[in-house]
Amino acid sequence: MRTDDALVALAALAHPTRLAAFRLLVQHEPGGLSTGQLAEDFGLTQSTFSTHLAVLVKAGLIMSEKRGRQMIQRANISAL
């Protein structure tokens, strides 16, 4: 991993909610969790939680995939 990429990833994980979400997604590999389930688990609205997810996606730490009507979030293990 390049230094710049590592710094972006570490900055994304510096927030307690994002770190906890990433750890939870790692535990739920390879199936992932829906955005709604994650937001519910953390007691946040979907829009608030989506902001945190966007930071993790931009850092390359998680991937989103559409399954039916749900967005499933998965940890990008290879980014580590």
Number of C-alpha atoms within 10 A of each C-alpha: 8 6 8 9 13 14 13 17 20 14 13 23 21 11 11 10 14 18 16 13 23 22 13 17 22 17 13 14 14 12 13 21 19 19 19 18 13 22 17 13 11 12 10 13 12 15 12 10 20 16 12 18 24 15 18 24 19 13 19 19 22 23 18 19 12 10 9 7 6 13 16 19 26 24 27 19 14 8 13 10
